[in-house]
Amino acid sequence: MALGSVVYKAALQVADMDRHYYADHALVLAQHPSETSERMMVRLLAFALHANEYLIFGQGLSNDEEPDLWIKDLTGAIQLWIEVGLPDEKWVRKACSRADEVVVYAYGRTADAWWAKHRAKLERLDNLTVYRLPVEQSRDIGLLAKRSMQVQCTVQDQEAWLTDGDAAVRVLRETLTPRRKAG
């Protein structure tokens, strides 16, 4: 955890009907001093959308060598690498060379410009999937942030709903790259 980080605790319930995954997760999220609530909550959304017993938060902004989320096998090989935001294209290529599968959740006002700039190079990467979150939805997800929160995520037909009991946010992620497996 980085110095100056703000600690958030989340009781996350995931009901993913697309993957037939149903579980509760007690999570501790460290919000880096330079990280917005919106980015932190997009990390929580990414966790919910890929949740399994081996998915963990990386050091992300605190360590250039780790992603926001990842899954490693017992040998230390990286099976899944997840980045949130608008990462440098060279960094994404490096991640693709290190992991079996890489996922980027692009969000924010400049996500479309980022994609236009890097699209040609990123579309060539067979083990990369890039999703874009609509500006309003990622902003609304950020508004759910509380130091201690109970969040439910329901996924069905590639649509997600995040709710904290008081507010609900519908998330329609747009796939910018075809979903492919390395191989």
Backbone as JSON Lines, residues from 0, in Angstrom:
{"i":0,"aa":"M","n":[0.85,-1.16,0.0],"ca":[0.0,0.0,0.0],"c":[0.9,1.24,0.0]}
{"i":1,"aa":"A","n":[0.6,2.18,-0.85],"ca":[1.4,3.4,-0.97],"c":[1.19,4.31,0.23]}
{"i":2,"aa":"L","n":[2.23,5.06,0.59],"ca":[2.08,6.05,1.65],"c":[1.06,7.08,1.22]}
{"i":3,"aa":"G","n":[0.23,7.48,2.16],"ca":[-0.77,8.48,1.84],"c":[-2.01,7.92,1.17]}
{"i":4,"aa":"S","n":[-2.06,6.62,0.98],"ca":[-3.23,5.99,0.38],"c":[-4.4,6.05,1.36]}
{"i":5,"aa":"V","n":[-5.6,6.14,0.81],"ca":[-6.81,6.08,1.61],"c":[-7.36,4.66,1.45]}
{"i":6,"aa":"V","n":[-7.69,4.03,2.57],"ca":[-8.14,2.65,2.55],"c":[-9.67,2.61,2.5]}
{"i":7,"aa":"Y","n":[-10.17,1.82,1.57],"ca":[-11.6,1.57,1.42],"c":[-11.83,0.08,1.64]}
{"i":8,"aa":"K","n":[-12.93,-0.24,2.29],"ca":[-13.3,-1.64,2.47],"c":[-14.62,-1.86,1.75]}
{"i":9,"aa":"A","n":[-14.65,-2.93,0.96],"ca":[-15.85,-3.23,0.17],"c":[-16.27,-4.67,0.39]}
{"i":10,"aa":"A","n":[-17.53,-4.83,0.74],"ca":[-18.15,-6.16,0.75],"c":[-18.83,-6.26,-0.61]}
{"i":11,"aa":"L","n":[-18.25,-7.05,-1.5],"ca":[-18.73,-7.15,-2.88],"c":[-19.43,-8.48,-3.1]}
{"i":12,"aa":"Q","n":[-20.66,-8.41,-3.55],"ca":[-21.42,-9.6,-3.94],"c":[-21.49,-9.62,-5.46]}
{"i":13,"aa":"V","n":[-21.04,-10.72,-6.05],"ca":[-21.04,-10.86,-7.5],"c":[-22.02,-11.95,-7.89]}
{"i":14,"aa":"A","n":[-22.91,-11.61,-8.81],"ca":[-23.82,-12.58,-9.41],"c":[-23.65,-12.43,-10.92]}
{"i":15,"aa":"D","n":[-22.74,-13.22,-11.49],"ca":[-22.42,-13.15,-12.91],"c":[-23.1,-14.32,-13.62]}
{"i":16,"aa":"M","n":[-24.26,-14.06,-14.19],"ca":[-25.02,-15.11,-14.85],"c":[-24.39,-15.53,-16.17]}
{"i":17,"aa":"D","n":[-23.6,-14.66,-16.78],"ca":[-22.92,-15.02,-18.03],"c":[-21.85,-16.08,-17.79]}
{"i":18,"aa":"R","n":[-21.14,-15.99,-16.68],"ca":[-20.06,-16.94,-16.36],"c":[-20.48,-17.97,-15.31]}
{"i":19,"aa":"H","n":[-21.7,-17.86,-14.79],"ca":[-22.18,-18.74,-13.73],"c":[-21.25,-18.67,-12.51]}
{"i":20,"aa":"Y","n":[-20.93,-17.45,-12.13],"ca":[-20.06,-17.2,-10.98],"c":[-20.85,-16.4,-9.95]}
{"i":21,"aa":"Y","n":[-20.94,-16.94,-8.74],"ca":[-21.69,-16.29,-7.66],"c":[-20.85,-16.38,-6.39]}
{"i":22,"aa":"A","n":[-20.43,-15.23,-5.87],"ca":[-19.56,-15.25,-4.69],"c":[-19.57,-13.89,-4.0]}
{"i":23,"aa":"D","n":[-19.17,-13.94,-2.74],"ca":[-18.97,-12.73,-1.95],"c":[-17.47,-12.53,-1.77]}
{"i":24,"aa":"H","n":[-17.04,-11.27,-1.84],"ca":[-15.63,-10.95,-1.67],"c":[-15.49,-9.81,-0.67]}
{"i":25,"aa":"A","n":[-14.63,-9.98,0.31],"ca":[-14.29,-8.91,1.25],"c":[-13.0,-8.28,0.73]}
{"i":26,"aa":"L","n":[-13.09,-7.07,0.23],"ca":[-11.96,-6.43,-0.44],"c":[-11.47,-5.21,0.33]}
{"i":27,"aa":"V","n":[-10.17,-4.99,0.25],"ca":[-9.56,-3.77,0.76],"c":[-8.91,-3.09,-0.44]}
{"i":28,"aa":"L","n":[-9.34,-1.87,-0.72],"ca":[-8.79,-1.11,-1.84],"c":[-8.01,0.07,-1.29]}
{"i":29,"aa":"A","n":[-6.8,0.23,-1.74],"ca":[-5.99,1.39,-1.37],"c":[-6.09,2.4,-2.5]}
{"i":30,"aa":"Q","n":[-6.64,3.56,-2.2],"ca":[-6.75,4.62,-3.21],"c":[-5.46,5.44,-3.16]}
{"i":31,"aa":"H","n":[-4.67,5.33,-4.22],"ca":[-3.41,6.06,-4.34],"c":[-3.7,7.56,-4.26]}
{"i":32,"aa":"P","n":[-2.79,8.36,-3.7],"ca":[-3.04,9.8,-3.6],"c":[-3.37,10.48,-4.93]}
{"i":33,"aa":"S","n":[-2.86,9.95,-6.03],"ca":[-3.14,10.56,-7.33],"c":[-4.37,9.94,-8.01]}
{"i":34,"aa":"E","n":[-5.01,9.0,-7.36],"ca":[-6.14,8.27,-7.96],"c":[-7.47,8.91,-7.56]}
{"i":35,"aa":"T","n":[-8.37,9.03,-8.53],"ca":[-9.7,9.55,-8.25],"c":[-10.61,8.43,-7.75]}
{"i":36,"aa":"S","n":[-11.71,8.81,-7.14],"ca":[-12.71,7.82,-6.72],"c":[-13.25,7.08,-7.94]}
{"i":37,"aa":"E","n":[-13.38,7.78,-9.04],"ca":[-13.87,7.15,-10.27],"c":[-12.95,6.01,-10.69]}
{"i":38,"aa":"R","n":[-11.65,6.26,-10.72],"ca":[-10.7,5.22,-11.13],"c":[-10.72,4.04,-10.17]}
{"i":39,"aa":"M","n":[-10.75,4.34,-8.88],"ca":[-10.78,3.27,-7.89],"c":[-12.02,2.4,-8.07]}
{"i":40,"aa":"M","n":[-13.15,3.01,-8.32],"ca":[-14.39,2.25,-8.48],"c":[-14.43,1.5,-9.81]}
{"i":41,"aa":"V","n":[-13.76,2.0,-10.83],"ca":[-13.64,1.24,-12.08],"c":[-12.76,0.01,-11.83]}
{"i":42,"aa":"R","n":[-11.76,0.13,-10.96],"ca":[-10.98,-1.05,-10.57],"c":[-11.87,-2.07,-9.87]}
{"i":43,"aa":"L","n":[-12.76,-1.59,-9.01],"ca":[-13.7,-2.49,-8.32],"c":[-14.64,-3.15,-9.33]}
{"i":44,"aa":"L","n":[-15.12,-2.39,-10.3],"ca":[-15.96,-2.95,-11.36],"c":[-15.2,-4.02,-12.14]}
{"i":45,"aa":"A","n":[-13.96,-3.73,-12.51],"ca":[-13.14,-4.71,-13.24],"c":[-12.97,-5.98,-12.42]}
{"i":46,"aa":"F","n":[-12.78,-5.82,-11.11],"ca":[-12.7,-7.0,-10.25],"c":[-13.99,-7.8,-10.34]}
{"i":47,"aa":"A","n":[-15.12,-7.13,-10.23],"ca":[-16.42,-7.82,-10.26],"c":[-16.63,-8.55,-11.59]}
{"i":48,"aa":"L","n":[-16.23,-7.93,-12.69],"ca":[-16.46,-8.51,-14.01],"c":[-15.54,-9.71,-14.31]}
{"i":49,"aa":"H","n":[-14.45,-9.82,-13.57],"ca":[-13.49,-10.91,-13.79],"c":[-13.3,-11.75,-12.53]}
{"i":50,"aa":"A","n":[-14.14,-11.56,-11.55],"ca":[-13.95,-12.16,-10.23],"c":[-13.77,-13.68,-10.3]}
{"i":51,"aa":"N","n":[-12.8,-14.12,-9.55],"ca":[-12.63,-15.54,-9.24],"c":[-11.73,-15.61,-8.01]}
{"i":52,"aa":"E","n":[-11.51,-16.79,-7.51],"ca":[-10.79,-16.92,-6.25],"c":[-9.32,-16.54,-6.34]}
{"i":53,"aa":"Y","n":[-8.76,-16.42,-7.53],"ca":[-7.35,-16.11,-7.69],"c":[-7.07,-14.67,-8.12]}
{"i":54,"aa":"L","n":[-8.11,-13.9,-8.43],"ca":[-7.92,-12.52,-8.88],"c":[-7.54,-11.64,-7.69]}
{"i":55,"aa":"I","n":[-6.48,-10.87,-7.84],"ca":[-6.04,-9.97,-6.77],"c":[-5.71,-8.6,-7.35]}
{"i":56,"aa":"F","n":[-5.73,-7.6,-6.49],"ca":[-5.31,-6.26,-6.88],"c":[-3.8,-6.21,-6.9]}
{"i":57,"aa":"G","n":[-3.24,-5.61,-7.95],"ca":[-1.81,-5.36,-8.0],"c":[-1.54,-4.01,-7.36]}
{"i":58,"aa":"Q","n":[-0.29,-3.6,-7.39],"ca":[0.06,-2.31,-6.82],"c":[-0.25,-1.16,-7.76]}
{"i":59,"aa":"G","n":[-0.51,-1.47,-9.04],"ca":[-0.96,-0.46,-9.99],"c":[-0.15,0.81,-10.01]}
{"i":60,"aa":"L","n":[-0.75,1.92,-9.6],"ca":[-0.09,3.22,-9.66],"c":[1.16,3.31,-8.78]}
{"i":61,"aa":"S","n":[1.25,2.45,-7.77],"ca":[2.4,2.49,-6.86],"c":[3.61,1.73,-7.4]}
{"i":62,"aa":"N","n":[3.41,0.89,-8.42],"ca":[4.49,0.05,-8.94],"c":[4.3,-0.11,-10.44]}
{"i":63,"aa":"D","n":[5.24,0.38,-11.22],"ca":[5.13,0.33,-12.68],"c":[5.18,-1.08,-13.25]}
{"i":64,"aa":"E","n":[5.61,-2.05,-12.46],"ca":[5.75,-3.42,-12.96],"c":[4.52,-4.28,-12.7]}
{"i":65,"aa":"E","n":[3.5,-3.73,-12.05],"ca":[2.31,-4.51,-11.75],"c":[1.07,-3.85,-12.34]}
{"i":66,"aa":"P","n":[0.1,-4.68,-12.71],"ca":[-1.17,-4.14,-13.23],"c":[-2.09,-3.73,-12.08]}
{"i":67,"aa":"D","n":[-3.25,-3.26,-12.44],"ca":[-4.27,-2.94,-11.44],"c":[-4.84,-4.22,-10.82]}
{"i":68,"aa":"L","n":[-5.01,-5.25,-11.63],"ca":[-5.52,-6.55,-11.17],"c":[-4.81,-7.63,-11.96]}
{"i":69,"aa":"W","n":[-4.67,-8.8,-11.33],"ca":[-4.08,-9.91,-12.08],"c":[-4.38,-11.25,-11.44]}
{"i":70,"aa":"I","n":[-4.17,-12.27,-12.27],"ca":[-4.24,-13.66,-11.83],"c":[-2.93,-14.31,-12.24]}
{"i":71,"aa":"K","n":[-2.29,-14.93,-11.25],"ca":[-1.07,-15.7,-11.52],"c":[-1.36,-17.15,-11.18]}
{"i":72,"aa":"D","n":[-0.73,-18.07,-11.94],"ca":[-0.87,-19.48,-11.59],"c":[0.15,-19.84,-10.5]}
{"i":73,"aa":"L","n":[0.18,-21.08,-10.12],"ca":[1.06,-21.5,-9.02],"c":[2.55,-21.37,-9.34]}
{"i":74,"aa":"T","n":[2.88,-21.3,-10.62],"ca":[4.29,-21.14,-11.01],"c":[4.69,-19.67,-11.07]}
{"i":75,"aa":"G","n":[3.72,-18.77,-10.92],"ca":[4.0,-17.34,-11.02],"c":[3.72,-16.78,-12.4]}
{"i":76,"aa":"A","n":[3.35,-17.64,-13.35],"ca":[3.02,-17.17,-14.7],"c":[1.72,-16.35,-14.62]}
{"i":77,"aa":"I","n":[1.7,-15.26,-15.37],"ca":[0.55,-14.35,-15.34],"c":[-0.49,-14.83,-16.36]}
{"i":78,"aa":"Q","n":[-1.65,-15.18,-15.85],"ca":[-2.74,-15.63,-16.72],"c":[-3.59,-14.47,-17.21]}
{"i":79,"aa":"L","n":[-3.86,-13.51,-16.33],"ca":[-4.7,-12.37,-16.67],"c":[-4.1,-11.1,-16.1]}
{"i":80,"aa":"W","n":[-4.02,-10.07,-16.92],"ca":[-3.46,-8.77,-16.55],"c":[-4.52,-7.74,-16.9]}
{"i":81,"aa":"I","n":[-4.98,-6.96,-15.92],"ca":[-6.03,-5.97,-16.15],"c":[-5.51,-4.58,-15.82]}
{"i":82,"aa":"E","n":[-5.64,-3.67,-16.78],"ca":[-5.28,-2.26,-16.6],"c":[-6.54,-1.42,-16.66]}
{"i":83,"aa":"V","n":[-6.58,-0.37,-15.85],"ca":[-7.7,0.57,-15.82],"c":[-7.17,1.93,-16.23]}
{"i":84,"aa":"G","n":[-7.88,2.58,-17.14],"ca":[-7.47,3.92,-17.57],"c":[-7.0,3.92,-19.0]}
{"i":85,"aa":"L","n":[-6.02,4.77,-19.28],"ca":[-5.52,4.95,-20.63],"c":[-4.01,4.71,-20.64]}
{"i":86,"aa":"P","n":[-3.6,3.44,-20.55],"ca":[-2.18,3.14,-20.43],"c":[-1.42,3.43,-21.72]}
{"i":87,"aa":"D","n":[-0.14,3.64,-21.56],"ca":[0.75,3.84,-22.69],"c":[0.76,2.59,-23.57]}
{"i":88,"aa":"E","n":[0.74,2.79,-24.86],"ca":[0.69,1.67,-25.81],"c":[1.89,0.73,-25.64]}
{"i":89,"aa":"K","n":[3.06,1.27,-25.36],"ca":[4.24,0.42,-25.15],"c":[4.07,-0.44,-23.91]}
{"i":90,"aa":"W","n":[3.45,0.12,-22.88],"ca":[3.21,-0.63,-21.65],"c":[2.22,-1.77,-21.9]}
{"i":91,"aa":"V","n":[1.21,-1.53,-22.73],"ca":[0.23,-2.57,-23.06],"c":[0.91,-3.7,-23.83]}
{"i":92,"aa":"R","n":[1.77,-3.34,-24.78],"ca":[2.5,-4.38,-25.52],"c":[3.37,-5.21,-24.6]}
{"i":93,"aa":"K","n":[4.02,-4.55,-23.63],"ca":[4.86,-5.27,-22.66],"c":[3.99,-6.22,-21.84]}
{"i":94,"aa":"A","n":[2.83,-5.76,-21.4],"ca":[1.92,-6.61,-20.63],"c":[1.5,-7.82,-21.46]}
{"i":95,"aa":"C","n":[1.22,-7.61,-22.74],"ca":[0.8,-8.71,-23.63],"c":[1.91,-9.74,-23.81]}
{"i":96,"aa":"S","n":[3.15,-9.31,-23.7],"ca":[4.25,-10.27,-23.82],"c":[4.46,-11.05,-22.51]}
{"i":97,"aa":"R","n":[3.94,-10.53,-21.41],"ca":[4.14,-11.17,-20.11],"c":[2.95,-12.02,-19.67]}
{"i":98,"aa":"A","n":[1.76,-11.76,-20.2],"ca":[0.55,-12.42,-19.7],"c":[-0.17,-13.18,-20.82]}
{"i":99,"aa":"D","n":[-0.91,-14.21,-20.41],"ca":[-1.71,-14.96,-21.38],"c":[-2.82,-14.1,-21.96]}
{"i":100,"aa":"E","n":[-3.44,-13.28,-21.11],"ca":[-4.55,-12.44,-21.53],"c":[-4.42,-11.08,-20.86]}
{"i":101,"aa":"V","n":[-4.66,-10.01,-21.63],"ca":[-4.6,-8.64,-21.11],"c":[-5.93,-7.97,-21.42]}
{"i":102,"aa":"V","n":[-6.47,-7.26,-20.42],"ca":[-7.72,-6.52,-20.57],"c":[-7.48,-5.09,-20.12]}
{"i":103,"aa":"V","n":[-7.94,-4.14,-20.93],"ca":[-7.86,-2.72,-20.58],"c":[-9.27,-2.18,-20.5]}
{"i":104,"aa":"Y","n":[-9.56,-1.48,-19.4],"ca":[-10.82,-0.75,-19.25],"c":[-10.52,0.73,-19.43]}
{"i":105,"aa":"A","n":[-10.79,1.24,-20.63],"ca":[-10.57,2.65,-20.95],"c":[-11.82,3.43,-20.55]}
{"i":106,"aa":"Y","n":[-11.61,4.56,-19.91],"ca":[-12.75,5.38,-19.49],"c":[-12.32,6.84,-19.46]}
{"i":107,"aa":"G","n":[-13.28,7.71,-19.36],"ca":[-13.0,9.13,-19.23],"c":[-13.22,9.88,-20.54]}
{"i":108,"aa":"R","n":[-13.16,11.2,-20.43],"ca":[-13.44,12.08,-21.58],"c":[-12.47,11.87,-22.74]}
{"i":109,"aa":"T","n":[-11.25,11.45,-22.46],"ca":[-10.26,11.31,-23.53],"c":[-10.07,9.87,-24.0]}
{"i":110,"aa":"A","n":[-10.94,8.97,-23.58],"ca":[-10.8,7.55,-23.97],"c":[-10.89,7.38,-25.49]}
{"i":111,"aa":"D","n":[-11.79,8.09,-26.12],"ca":[-11.93,7.95,-27.58],"c":[-10.67,8.44,-28.31]}
{"i":112,"aa":"A","n":[-10.1,9.54,-27.85],"ca":[-8.87,10.05,-28.46],"c":[-7.71,9.08,-28.22]}
{"i":113,"aa":"W","n":[-7.63,8.51,-27.02],"ca":[-6.6,7.52,-26.71],"c":[-6.72,6.33,-27.67]}
{"i":114,"aa":"W","n":[-7.94,5.84,-27.84],"ca":[-8.16,4.69,-28.72],"c":[-7.81,5.03,-30.16]}
{"i":115,"aa":"A","n":[-8.2,6.19,-30.63],"ca":[-7.89,6.6,-32.01],"c":[-6.38,6.65,-32.23]}
{"i":116,"aa":"K","n":[-5.66,7.11,-31.23],"ca":[-4.19,7.23,-31.34],"c":[-3.51,5.87,-31.36]}
{"i":117,"aa":"H","n":[-4.0,4.91,-30.56],"ca":[-3.29,3.63,-30.38],"c":[-3.94,2.44,-31.07]}
{"i":118,"aa":"R","n":[-5.08,2.65,-31.67],"ca":[-5.87,1.54,-32.21],"c":[-5.09,0.63,-33.16]}
{"i":119,"aa":"A","n":[-4.43,1.21,-34.12],"ca":[-3.74,0.41,-35.15],"c":[-2.74,-0.57,-34.53]}
{"i":120,"aa":"K","n":[-1.98,-0.11,-33.53],"ca":[-0.98,-0.99,-32.91],"c":[-1.62,-1.97,-31.95]}
{"i":121,"aa":"L","n":[-2.63,-1.54,-31.2],"ca":[-3.23,-2.41,-30.19],"c":[-4.1,-3.5,-30.81]}
{"i":122,"aa":"E","n":[-4.73,-3.23,-31.92],"ca":[-5.58,-4.26,-32.55],"c":[-4.77,-5.46,-33.04]}
{"i":123,"aa":"R","n":[-3.48,-5.31,-33.19],"ca":[-2.63,-6.41,-33.65],"c":[-2.32,-7.43,-32.55]}
{"i":124,"aa":"L","n":[-2.57,-7.08,-31.32],"ca":[-2.22,-7.93,-30.18],"c":[-3.32,-8.95,-29.95]}
{"i":125,"aa":"D","n":[-3.01,-10.22,-30.21],"ca":[-4.01,-11.28,-30.16],"c":[-4.56,-11.57,-28.78]}
{"i":126,"aa":"N","n":[-3.81,-11.27,-27.73],"ca":[-4.26,-11.59,-26.38],"c":[-4.77,-10.36,-25.62]}
{"i":127,"aa":"L","n":[-5.16,-9.32,-26.36],"ca":[-5.63,-8.07,-25.76],"c":[-7.1,-7.85,-26.05]}
{"i":128,"aa":"T","n":[-7.84,-7.45,-24.99],"ca":[-9.22,-6.99,-25.13],"c":[-9.3,-5.61,-24.5]}
{"i":129,"aa":"V","n":[-9.81,-4.65,-25.26],"ca":[-9.99,-3.29,-24.75],"c":[-11.48,-3.0,-24.69]}
{"i":130,"aa":"Y","n":[-11.93,-2.58,-23.5],"ca":[-13.31,-2.16,-23.3],"c":[-13.31,-0.65,-23.05]}
{"i":131,"aa":"R","n":[-14.35,0.02,-23.52],"ca":[-14.55,1.44,-23.23],"c":[-15.8,1.58,-22.41]}
{"i":132,"aa":"L","n":[-15.69,2.32,-21.31],"ca":[-16.84,2.6,-20.47],"c":[-17.35,4.0,-20.82]}
{"i":133,"aa":"P","n":[-18.66,4.17,-21.01],"ca":[-19.19,5.51,-21.28],"c":[-18.87,6.47,-20.13]}
{"i":134,"aa":"V","n":[-18.6,7.72,-20.48],"ca":[-18.19,8.74,-19.52],"c":[-19.17,8.85,-18.35]}
{"i":135,"aa":"E","n":[-20.46,8.91,-18.65],"ca":[-21.45,9.09,-17.59],"c":[-21.47,7.9,-16.64]}
{"i":136,"aa":"Q","n":[-21.31,6.7,-17.18],"ca":[-21.36,5.5,-16.35],"c":[-20.15,5.4,-15.43]}
{"i":137,"aa":"S","n":[-18.95,5.69,-15.94],"ca":[-17.77,5.62,-15.07],"c":[-17.85,6.72,-14.01]}
{"i":138,"aa":"R","n":[-18.34,7.88,-14.38],"ca":[-18.51,8.96,-13.39],"c":[-19.49,8.53,-12.29]}
{"i":139,"aa":"D","n":[-20.62,7.93,-12.69],"ca":[-21.62,7.48,-11.72],"c":[-21.1,6.36,-10.83]}
{"i":140,"aa":"I","n":[-20.26,5.5,-11.38],"ca":[-19.64,4.44,-10.57],"c":[-18.78,5.08,-9.48]}
{"i":141,"aa":"G","n":[-18.05,6.12,-9.84],"ca":[-17.21,6.83,-8.87],"c":[-18.01,7.4,-7.71]}
{"i":142,"aa":"L","n":[-19.25,7.77,-7.96],"ca":[-20.1,8.34,-6.91],"c":[-20.53,7.3,-5.87]}
{"i":143,"aa":"L","n":[-20.36,6.02,-6.18],"ca":[-20.71,4.95,-5.23],"c":[-19.65,4.77,-4.13]}
{"i":144,"aa":"A","n":[-18.49,5.39,-4.3],"ca":[-17.36,5.17,-3.38],"c":[-17.68,5.68,-1.97]}
{"i":145,"aa":"K","n":[-17.47,4.8,-1.03],"ca":[-17.58,5.12,0.4],"c":[-16.45,4.37,1.1]}
{"i":146,"aa":"R","n":[-15.98,4.88,2.21],"ca":[-14.86,4.24,2.92],"c":[-15.19,2.82,3.33]}
{"i":147,"aa":"S","n":[-16.45,2.58,3.67],"ca":[-16.92,1.23,3.96],"c":[-18.18,1.04,3.13]}
{"i":148,"aa":"M","n":[-18.16,0.08,2.22],"ca":[-19.29,-0.04,1.3],"c":[-19.7,-1.48,1.1]}
{"i":149,"aa":"Q","n":[-20.97,-1.63,0.81],"ca":[-21.53,-2.92,0.41],"c":[-22.04,-2.73,-1.0]}
{"i":150,"aa":"V","n":[-21.45,-3.47,-1.94],"ca":[-21.76,-3.3,-3.36],"c":[-22.17,-4.64,-3.95]}
{"i":151,"aa":"Q","n":[-23.21,-4.61,-4.74],"ca":[-23.63,-5.79,-5.47],"c":[-23.39,-5.53,-6.96]}
{"i":152,"aa":"C","n":[-22.88,-6.54,-7.63],"ca":[-22.69,-6.47,-9.08],"c":[-23.41,-7.65,-9.71]}
{"i":153,"aa":"T","n":[-24.35,-7.33,-10.57],"ca":[-25.09,-8.36,-11.3],"c":[-24.73,-8.24,-12.77]}
{"i":154,"aa":"V","n":[-24.37,-9.35,-13.39],"ca":[-23.97,-9.35,-14.79],"c":[-24.86,-10.34,-15.54]}
{"i":155,"aa":"Q","n":[-25.45,-9.87,-16.63],"ca":[-26.25,-10.74,-17.49],"c":[-26.25,-10.16,-18.89]}
{"i":156,"aa":"D","n":[-26.01,-11.02,-19.87],"ca":[-25.99,-10.61,-21.28],"c":[-25.02,-9.45,-21.52]}
{"i":157,"aa":"Q","n":[-23.83,-9.54,-20.93],"ca":[-22.76,-8.55,-21.08],"c":[-23.12,-7.18,-20.51]}
{"i":158,"aa":"E","n":[-24.18,-7.1,-19.74],"ca":[-24.59,-5.86,-19.08],"c":[-24.39,-6.03,-17.59]}
{"i":159,"aa":"A","n":[-23.84,-5.02,-16.93],"ca":[-23.6,-5.1,-15.49],"c":[-24.39,-4.01,-14.78]}
{"i":160,"aa":"W","n":[-24.82,-4.34,-13.58],"ca":[-25.47,-3.38,-12.7],"c":[-24.67,-3.35,-11.41]}
{"i":161,"aa":"L","n":[-24.23,-2.18,-11.0],"ca":[-23.57,-1.99,-9.71],"c":[-24.54,-1.23,-8.82]}
{"i":162,"aa":"T","n":[-24.76,-1.72,-7.62],"ca":[-25.64,-1.03,-6.69],"c":[-25.08,-1.1,-5.29]}
{"i":163,"aa":"D","n":[-25.36,-0.05,-4.53],"ca":[-24.95,-0.03,-3.12],"c":[-26.15,0.02,-2.19]}
{"i":164,"aa":"G","n":[-27.33,-0.25,-2.7],"ca":[-28.55,-0.2,-1.91],"c":[-29.25,1.14,-2.01]}
{"i":165,"aa":"D","n":[-28.49,2.21,-2.25],"ca":[-29.08,3.54,-2.41],"c":[-29.14,3.97,-3.86]}
{"i":166,"aa":"A","n":[-28.15,3.58,-4.62],"ca":[-28.06,3.99,-6.03],"c":[-27.65,2.77,-6.86]}
{"i":167,"aa":"A","n":[-28.04,2.79,-8.12],"ca":[-27.67,1.71,-9.06],"c":[-27.12,2.34,-10.33]}
{"i":168,"aa":"V","n":[-26.09,1.72,-10.87],"ca":[-25.48,2.2,-12.11],"c":[-25.47,1.05,-13.11]}
{"i":169,"aa":"R","n":[-26.04,1.29,-14.26],"ca":[-26.02,0.32,-15.37],"c":[-24.73,0.55,-16.15]}
{"i":170,"aa":"V","n":[-24.01,-0.54,-16.42],"ca":[-22.74,-0.44,-17.13],"c":[-22.82,-1.24,-18.42]}
{"i":171,"aa":"L","n":[-22.65,-0.55,-19.52],"ca":[-22.61,-1.18,-20.84],"c":[-21.22,-0.94,-21.42]}
{"i":172,"aa":"R","n":[-20.33,-1.89,-21.22],"ca":[-18.98,-1.73,-21.74],"c":[-18.97,-2.06,-23.24]}
{"i":173,"aa":"E","n":[-18.29,-1.22,-23.97],"ca":[-18.16,-1.42,-25.41],"c":[-16.83,-2.11,-25.69]}
{"i":174,"aa":"T","n":[-16.87,-3.22,-26.41],"ca":[-15.65,-3.93,-26.76],"c":[-15.03,-3.25,-27.98]}
{"i":175,"aa":"L","n":[-13.81,-2.77,-27.83],"ca":[-13.12,-2.09,-28.92],"c":[-12.25,-3.03,-29.74]}
{"i":176,"aa":"T","n":[-11.82,-4.13,-29.13],"ca":[-11.02,-5.14,-29.85],"c":[-11.78,-6.46,-29.78]}
{"i":177,"aa":"P","n":[-11.59,-7.3,-30.76],"ca":[-12.23,-8.63,-30.67],"c":[-11.63,-9.4,-29.51]}
{"i":178,"aa":"R","n":[-12.47,-10.15,-28.83],"ca":[-12.0,-10.97,-27.71],"c":[-11.39,-12.23,-28.29]}
{"i":179,"aa":"R","n":[-10.08,-12.35,-28.1],"ca":[-9.34,-13.5,-28.64],"c":[-8.48,-14.08,-27.55]}
{"i":180,"aa":"K","n":[-8.16,-15.3,-27.71],"ca":[-7.19,-15.94,-26.8],"c":[-5.88,-16.13,-27.54]}
{"i":181,"aa":"A","n":[-4.8,-15.96,-26.83],"ca":[-3.48,-16.24,-27.42],"c":[-3.39,-17.72,-27.72]}
{"i":182,"aa":"G","n":[-2.69,-18.04,-28.75],"ca":[-2.64,-19.46,-28.92],"c":[-2.09,-19.92,-30.16]}
